[in-house]
Amino acid sequence: MSLPYSLRTSITPPELELIATQQLIEIIPLIAIEKTAFISGAFGPLQPPRKAKIPLWMAINLKLRKKCHIVAPEWLSVEFLQSRLDEEINEPGFSKLPFRYAEISKVLLDVASDDIQNTDKIRSLLKDLREARQAKSREGLDQINRGELSVSNLCSMEINEIRPFFVHAMGILTHLHREASTEDQL
């Protein structure tokens, strides 16, 4: 598949989602499964109705086969997301969210929306949160200097979105600084 140059410098969103599926998530199994070994580790045994933590990729597989219910992470709730959105709007820095919240929430809302309460409100809050954080990112990029950029609490998707612009901008700033230094020496 041929991608535009700007997309070849970063990981694509589906690739980030694949990476995020390594995260552990809690499920309620509907069938008993013995302890099973995978390259990434051993998981199980799964005994209904006891909750178990397994990788998201395994939970998705079981959910699609109707073999489990996925327990939504505590951060994927209306109350938590609303508080983070309020923080995002009213505070100067980025609010603290899980590093892969965007990818995990998308996968869970796509696959396990029947296991999550208030999915429409959660989707709306996630969209608002994303827009508020993007606005802050754009404001922060206006203040780039050649020395350093220190931004805490960005998630993986946000870092991936600004990486191509940031790398290009830092290259230009470094080039301009070299030219200015050369002119000063003459």
C-alpha positions in Angstrom: 0.0 0.0 0.0 1.3 3.4 -1.0 1.1 6.1 1.7 1.7 9.8 1.4 5.1 10.9 2.6 3.7 12.6 5.7 2.1 9.3 6.9 5.3 7.3 6.4 7.1 9.2 9.1 4.7 8.1 11.9 3.0 5.0 13.1 -0.6 4.8 11.7 -3.6 4.8 14.1 -4.4 1.1 13.3 -0.8 0.2 14.3 -1.2 2.2 17.5 -4.4 0.2 18.2 -2.6 -3.0 17.6 0.1 -2.0 20.1 -2.5 -1.0 22.6 -4.1 -4.5 22.5 -1.2 -5.7 24.6 -2.6 -3.8 27.6 -4.3 -6.0 30.2 -8.0 -5.6 30.7 -10.5 -7.2 33.1 -13.1 -9.6 31.8 -15.8 -11.8 33.2 -15.4 -15.1 31.3 -18.5 -17.1 30.3 -16.6 -20.3 29.8 -13.8 -22.1 31.7 -10.4 -22.1 30.0 -7.3 -23.6 31.5 -4.1 -21.6 31.8 -2.8 -21.0 28.3 0.7 -19.9 27.3 1.4 -17.4 24.6 4.5 -15.6 23.4 3.5 -12.6 25.5 2.9 -14.7 28.6 0.6 -17.2 30.2 -3.0 -16.2 31.0 -5.7 -18.0 32.9 -7.2 -20.1 34.2 -10.5 -18.4 33.4 -13.4 -19.6 35.6 -16.8 -18.0 35.3 -17.9 -15.8 37.0 -14.6 -14.7 38.5 -13.0 -11.7 36.9 -9.6 -12.1 35.2 -7.0 -9.9 33.6 -6.0 -10.7 30.1 -4.5 -8.8 27.1 -7.0 -6.7 25.2 -6.4 -8.7 22.0 -7.5 -11.9 23.8 -10.5 -10.2 25.4 -11.6 -9.0 21.9 -11.2 -12.5 20.5 -13.3 -14.0 23.3 -15.9 -11.2 23.1 -16.4 -11.6 19.4 -17.1 -15.3 20.1 -19.5 -14.4 22.9 -17.2 -16.1 25.5 -16.8 -13.2 27.9 -18.0 -9.8 29.0 -15.4 -7.0 29.0 -15.3 -4.9 32.2 -14.7 -1.3 31.2 -11.7 0.4 32.8 -12.6 2.9 35.5 -11.4 5.7 33.3 -13.9 4.8 30.6 -16.9 6.3 32.5 -18.9 9.5 32.1 -17.9 10.8 35.5 -14.1 10.3 34.9 -14.1 11.7 31.4 -16.3 14.7 32.4 -13.9 15.5 35.2 -10.9 15.3 32.8 -12.7 17.4 30.2 -13.4 20.1 32.9 -9.7 19.9 33.9 -8.7 20.2 30.3 -10.8 23.3 29.8 -9.9 25.1 33.0 -6.3 24.1 33.7 -3.2 25.2 31.6 -1.6 21.8 31.4 -2.8 18.5 30.0 -4.9 16.4 32.3 -3.6 12.9 33.4 -5.1 10.2 31.2 -3.9 6.6 30.5 -1.1 6.7 27.8 -3.1 4.7 25.3 -6.6 5.9 26.3 -7.6 6.9 22.7 -6.7 3.6 21.2 -8.2 1.4 24.0 -11.4 3.4 24.1 -11.9 3.1 20.4 -11.4 -0.6 20.4 -13.6 -1.1 23.4 -16.4 1.1 22.0 -16.2 -0.7 18.6 -16.2 -4.3 20.0 -17.8 -4.2 23.5 -20.2 -1.3 23.4 -22.9 -3.6 24.9 -20.7 -4.0 28.0 -20.2 -0.2 28.5 -22.8 2.1 30.0 -23.7 5.4 28.3 -21.7 4.7 25.2 -23.1 7.7 23.3 -22.2 10.1 26.1 -18.7 8.5 26.4 -18.1 8.9 22.7 -19.1 12.6 22.9 -16.9 13.2 25.9 -13.9 11.5 24.2 -14.4 13.6 21.1 -14.7 16.8 23.2 -11.6 15.8 25.2 -9.6 15.1 22.0 -10.6 18.5 20.6 -9.6 20.3 23.8 -6.3 18.5 23.9 -5.6 19.2 20.2 -6.2 22.9 20.8 -3.7 22.9 23.6 -1.2 21.0 21.4 -1.5 23.7 18.7 -1.1 26.5 21.2 2.0 24.7 22.7 3.5 24.2 19.2 3.4 28.0 18.7 5.9 28.3 21.5 8.5 25.9 20.1 12.1 26.9 20.5 15.3 25.3 19.5 16.3 24.2 23.0 13.7 21.8 24.3 10.0 21.0 24.4 8.7 19.5 27.6 5.1 18.5 27.6 3.7 16.0 30.1 0.6 13.9 30.0 0.4 13.6 26.2 -1.0 10.2 25.1 0.5 8.0 22.4 -2.0 9.1 19.7 -1.3 12.8 20.4 2.5 12.3 20.3 2.1 10.4 17.0 0.0 13.2 15.5 2.4 16.0 16.3 5.6 14.1 15.6 5.9 14.8 11.8 5.3 18.5 12.3 7.5 18.7 15.3 10.4 16.9 13.7 10.1 19.2 10.6 9.9 22.4 12.7 12.9 21.4 14.8 14.9 20.8 11.7 14.0 24.2 10.3 14.8 25.9 13.7 18.2 24.1 13.8 19.0 25.1 10.2 18.1 28.7 11.0 20.2 28.7 14.1 23.2 27.3 12.2 22.8 30.1 9.6 22.6 32.8 12.3 25.7 31.4 14.0 27.6 31.3 10.7 26.6 34.9 10.0 27.7 36.0 13.5 31.1 34.4 13.0 31.7 36.4 9.8 
